[in-house]
Amino acid sequence: MLVQSSESELVTRALQQDGAAWETLVQMHQEPVFRLSYLLLGDADEAEDNSQETFLRAYHALDRYDLERPLKPWLLTIAGNLARNRRRSLGRYFGALQRLWHSDPRHSTTVEEHSQQRSQSQSLWQAVQRLQPDHQQVIYLRYFLEMSVEETAEALGTAPGTVKSRLHRAIDRLRLVVEAEYPGLKEFLE
């Protein structure tokens, strides 16, 4: 894979103190690291701090990184672990997820439709927050960050089959929450 070999070359150069190579890697992965941090912490400033700490820790542990594996799941594992530690140490609960889906740019929406979408998005965010942290994280990685099952497994340090079973349980629990507390969202989980 071209991206993988390019990443491996950049990591090798970064290990040789090539700052430009490390900066390129940071730029390549900054958005998903920030997005996961934000999903887990719910605060942009905390997410930014967590992202910076993630790249700092990754740089110092770069000699332990396996060049045969993709970098993104490794970075997301670090970001997730740091976010959980940050949340636990600060006593913060899972933060805000602004929206589950994005408006389809091919369709124009009225103010009323936009308001309804925003309300549904807020309700879905609240429903996901009612799940256990492990269930929230697997949903965030797989659906909100749109990672493949394999990438999600890599980020969680589990097998793809485990991701599938966790997703199944998480969605089942989410359905129960929706049925009990957010019946207007049932159509989105079918």
ABEGO torsion letter per residue (X at the ends): XAAAAAAAAAAAAAAAGBAAAAAAAAAAAAAAAAAAAAAAAGBAAAAAAAAAAAAAAAAAAAAABBAABBAAAAAAAAAAAAAAAAAAAAGBBBBBBABABBBBAABBBBAAAAAAAAAAAAAAAAAAAABBAAAAAAAAAAAAAGBBAAAAAAAAGBBAAAAAAAAAAAAAAAAAAAAAABAAAAAAAX
